[in-house]
């Protein structure tokens, strides 16, 4: 049944325009109901604070989504959409439970509002003397969680309430299999229901419904295996239940063209089952079988074997001793047999061997990860290591792309080249340059081509809509290299930072492979540098307006200038050292010199965020070759940075975003002082102890103050905030690692 939801405006945050703008992400696309995400580079899932699965994606990290679950978001009218052209003036709405929440746990984590609470994938327990199950999304549970070890990707959630439940989750590193172990105390029957909806269609775009109507074709119960198989065949047609019931092999015989098949079941045969209609927001005849969750409301399941249409399925297992362990296996494949065989093999091997395999795989990652040996704070170390693990989970196995978050709401499951530059710095520094090799190959493939293109975002900003795309990069990409969710023609900072990223990674390439890498990367860097030159007005000494960092309006701030300066000097160095193109190097150096001179001139006047842009201050310190030790131009930037960091760390703001990024910039400031180092240390402690998600050590994109702690929102885990925490830790102890990755300074003019 649809819950009536009235969204309330969030009070303006004039002291932090960036926070104000970022609050719009959940307004537009829905709140992230996750406190962790798990992945093997193909299969990814989000886990809520209450051990629910809230997204399930396969076979890539961008698509497709196979679970029907979504949270509330604002449906925008035409005038609302027009207002979004000014992000700082647009009004965000709260899409989460607040003070009025029906439980303290929901209030603590800010459970997102849900139009249809029956959607998702979760357990339910029948308590003795109760007439219906209590589900994990009922507001009766208090939750805690932790990972099995510091290097582990096995998540353990403890829930206390009407009964006691421990849920252990992990994605197998080798197979496309999610393992969910439930240890139950105080219940007579265990239920599990899911609104799985396999799909062959990717969901893209900011204003695209997260609830596609064509997802989920049918599901059947296979009695011999005790499995339910949801599927979306490439050729949609339905066949009645064959004599003797369905088996995975019979399904494949009827659907030889394959598709997406999701098989799920327990580690033993269930006591009962139900395959029925998912009625959440859908109309069905009264004769249609009840969905699994609705059918379980009387404590029993009827045993319907198949349904063609959107499905809510359920299994149950009796617990005569009021306790027991029930493992749920969820597997995916391109055929029914492929998916079912994963569950069959998992049952044979057993959960202990499967857990050992996962632990060993992630222990190797932990052992390789570089951590400054001088750091001793256990909480800081735990969050730093977790951030590297999460980043590795965010790399798509097939393409090498790295997504900004595995989150579906908001849709951050795309590769943002701007973010990727710093992700790759993190992977190189952490000791995984081979992962950057694969990511670099992806980025080199997606560079834009063509001499002319039409950009409607230029037009709505009353500018000439035709532009030269060659050499630039889109705001984001799907993991298959197609354009992602953002409508921008290109982003100048994405282009600039990608060129720098390809240049600086060369230092991490083994000597025997440097020449081949330089040949591939040079072609991309050369085209990108020429594309940036179109936007450097050397006579005016500044940039021509372009799109910067998700902004819907063209601008020319330090944000674009610092990234362009960085790219031109990286390209000039590559031209000289890699290919001996001194003429091109001189031309790019000349433009960089003019740009640097103008940037320094602007720092002599009143310095404001309007001049600096969102990240212009941060990148002016690093990686831009702008400020040298002893340069007085650093002082106004340091004053702004120190003031903003201090206000956030001392809790003087209602919320904030990107604190780790600011700490990282301060750690690489050319005139860093012991006082700065003490503030950086306070910032890391603040993030590790008061801000990171309880028990998992992740971050959202934004954090809102809730008493002494902070509530993370938007795209959890947010990989940018996580890896900037890690990079700050390294930069605090060993800043020289990063100074070597800054391009040369341009010649003085």
Secondary structure, DSSP 8 states (H G I E B T S, - for coil): -------EE----TT-HHHHHHHHHHHHH-----SEEEESSS-EEEE-TTS-EEEEE-SSSSS-B-B----------HHHHHHTTSTTTS--EE-B--TT-SSHHHHHHT-B--S-TT-SEEEEEE-TT-SS-EETTSTT-EEEEEESSTT---EEEEEESSSEEEEEEEE-SSSSEEEEEEEEES-SEEEEEE-B---SS---STTS-SS-TT---EEEEETTTTEEEEEEESS-------TT---HHHHHHH-TT-EEEEEEEESS--SEEEEEE--TT----TTS---HHHHGGGT------EEESSEEEEEEEE-TTSEEEEEEEEEEESSHHHHHHHHHHHHHH-HHHHHHHHHHHHHHHHHHS---TT---HHHHHHHHHHHHHHHHTB-TTT--B-S-S-TTTT--SB-HHHHHHHHHHHHHHT-HHHHHHHHHHHHHHS---S-EE-HHHHHTTS--EE--TT---S-B-TTSSB-S---S--HHHHHHHHHHHHHHGGGS-HHHHHHHHHHHHHHHHHHHHHHHTTEETTTTEE--B--TT-SS-B-SHHHHHHHHHHHHHHHHHHHHHH--HHHHHHHHHHHHHHHHHHHHHTTS---HHHHTTTHHHHHHTTSS---TT-TTHHHHHHHHHHHHHHHHTT-SSEEE-HHHHHHHHHT-TT--HHHHHHHHHHHHHIIIIIS-TTT----SEEEEETTEEEEESSSS-HHHHHHHHHHHHHHH-THHHHTTS-------
